Amino acid sequence: LIKENGYLLERNNSFSGSTISTTGYLGEDFTDRSFNTRIFDLGSPDIILIFGSTNDSWANSPIGEFKYSGITKDDIASYRPALAKLLENAIARYPNVKIYFMIWDGNKPEIISSAETICKHYGIPMLVVKNIATKNGHPTIDGMAEISRQVAAFIK
């Protein structure tokens, strides 16, 4: 995506197994790797691509209620308020940056529909990445190429 479109990567702040909520696998506290913890360390980008939710889906993180204000540390243990807080923080921290949210169509339907509702609330464009080749749930080389094609078309 970067090479084929002439982009410059400032920072790749990804972490294997990370969740948007602070609840990870087996109910463990994933605060240290949560998207909400890492959103403040992206440098000075022109665009931000947030590709997440799969680990929340796979880890059976609590879904929670839709909440857009007064979100507490306890609230972000659940997906919906955690995603709302993530987008709120991204907009506040990077006010002149175009933010895109991406989610894989292999996630639980309630995760995808929740992300659609929350992104719409914040005016964040959302791409549902579809029909990608995977192995053990992770994109293959062909799957990554398909993600690149879909993202390039989406952000143009």
N, C-alpha and C positions, 0 to 999 in steps of 0.2 A: 504494500500500500504506500509506504513512504517512498521507496525508490521509484515506483512506476508513476507517481503523481508529483514528484519533485518536492516532497515535504521534507522538513527537518525535524527529527525527533529531539525534543529537549529533554524529556524524562519519561522513562517507562517505569511506572510505579505499580507494578503488578506483583502479586504474591500468591504462590500456589496454595489452593485451599481456602482462599480468603472469602469472607462473606460481607454482605452489606450490613446485615445486623451484627450484633456482637455475640450471637449464639452460633456456635459451630457444631461440628460433629460430636455425637454423644452428649450434646448439651453443654459442651465445654465453652469457656469464656474465650472468645476470639477477638477481644478488644484490640490486642496488639496488631492484628493483621486486618482488621475491619476496614472497609472502604472509608468509613466515617473517620477513622483515625488518620488515614493516609491522604485524605483529600487536601490537606493544607500544605503538602510537600510536592507540588507539581511544577515549581519554577514559575516561569513567565510565558505560558503557552499562548498561541493564537487560537487553537481549538483544543478541546478536551473530549476524548472518546472514553466513555465509561462503559465497559463491557462486563456486566456482572449479573448476579442472581442465581447462577447455576449451583454454587455451593450452598446457598440458602435453601434452594429446592432440594438438593440431594441430602443435606444434613437434617432436613425436616425442622428447620428453624421455625419458631412460632410465627404465624402470619400477622397477628395483632390487628388493631383497628386503624382505620384511616385517621390520621391526626396531622395537622399542619401548623400548630402553634403550641407553645409550652411543652415541647418535647423534652423529656428528661433522659438521663442516662439509663434508667430502668426501661423506659419506652423503647430505646433503640436495641434492646435485646430481641425485639420482634421486627419482622421484615418491613411492614408498611410504614411505621413511623421512622424506621431507620433509613429507608429510601427517601422519605420526605426530608429528613434532616440532612442527608447527604446532598440532595439537590439544593436545598436552602443554603447550605454552607458553600457549595460550589459556586452558586450565583453570587453570594456575598463576597467570597474571597477572590473571585475572578470575574468582576463585573463587565469587562469589555471582551470577554472570551466567548466564542461560540461553543456551547456544550451540547454533546449528543449522547444519548443513552442507547445502549445496545443490549439485547437480550436474545438468547437462543430459543428457538421454538421447541426444544426438547425439555424445557422447564415445565413444572406443574402449571396447569391452566390458571389457577388462582394467583400464582406468582406473576404470570404474564399479564393477566387482566389488571392486577393491582399496579404493576409498573405502568401500564397504559394510563390508568386513572391518575396516578401521581405525576407522571410526566406531563400529562395534559394540564393538570393544576398549575404546574410551574412553567408551562410553555416550552418545555424541553422536547425537541424532536426525538422520536424513538424509532429505532430500527429493530424489527424482529428478524434475526438472521435465520434463514430457512434452508432446508435441504442440503446440509453440509455433511460430508463424509466424516465419520467418526470411528474410532477404535477405543473400546472401553470408555465411551462417553466423551472422549477428547478428540478434537479435530485432527485428521490426518493431514499430510502435506497438501493433498487435493482439497481437503476441507478448509485449510487455512487460505488457499488460493481463492476458494469460493467466498469466504468471508471478506477477503480483500476486494473482490469484485463488487460484492453487495455494498460494502461500506463506501467505496469510491463512487458508485452510482447514487447512493443515498445523500452524500454530502455535497455533490455537485449541484 
